[in-house]
Structure formats: structure tokens, C-alpha cells
């Protein structure tokens, strides 16, 4: 699984960090960012965090390989 955050869309609502705090955090400006090592999405709450984003800035896709 691969996680992508569209920084141009993110409004810093923080719902992702509330739902999956082991994957998402907020940077110094309040926008969503991935925690180090979390970019490949091992947490089962990642998809729920993407659904919780009010502006759909998070994309979760399956990795092929």
C-alpha cells in the first residue's frame, strides 16, 4: 500500500492524524505529513484516515510487485 498526500489540497484539518496517529502527523504549518517510515502504510487505519479527510487530500493505492 502506498500513501500520497496532496499538499496543494490539504487544509490542515488534522482528521488523518486523529484517526491514524501512527502514520500521520502535522508539520510546523499545520498540514498533514507522514511520519518517517509510514509511507508504505502498514497501519489498518490508513484507509479510514483517507476517508476522514474533508478535502480528499489523501490517496491510498495498492503497490504492485
N, C-alpha and C positions, 0 to 999 in steps of 0.2 A: 504494500500500500504506500502511496506517495501523497504527501500533503503539500498544497500550494496556497499561499495567502496573497491575494491581490492587494498590494499596498495602496494602489490608487483608488480602491473601492472601500477598504476598511475605514470605519468611522471611530474605532476605539471603544465600542460598546462593552467589550470585555466578557461577553457571554461565553466565548470559547474557553477562556481561562477559568471561568467558574465551573463549566461542565467537565473539562479535561485539564486540570491544573498540572498534571504530569507531562503534558505535551505543549500547552500554550502558556504564554505569559504576555505582558505588555511592556513595550520598550519605554524609553525615557519620555517619549512624546505621547504615550498612552495607546499606541497602536499595537495590534496583535503581532506576535512573533513566536517562532517555535523555540522551545528550549533546546540546548545543544544535545544532539543525539536523537532527537524526536522526529526528524524529518521523514523517517520511513514508517511512522505511525503504528507502533505495536499496541497502543492503548485501545481497548474496545470502545471507549467513549469518543473517539475521534469523529466518527460519522455523526453522532449526536451533537457534538460541538459544531460541526459544519452546518447542521440543520438549525441550530440555535442562533447562528449569525443573522442579524436582522437585515443585512445587505448582501448576503450570499458571497462574501469575500473569500471563503474557504472552499477549495476544491480537493476532494479526496478521490484518488484514482488507484486502480489496481496496477501493480507493476508486473510487467511481462518478463518472463525469463526464468 
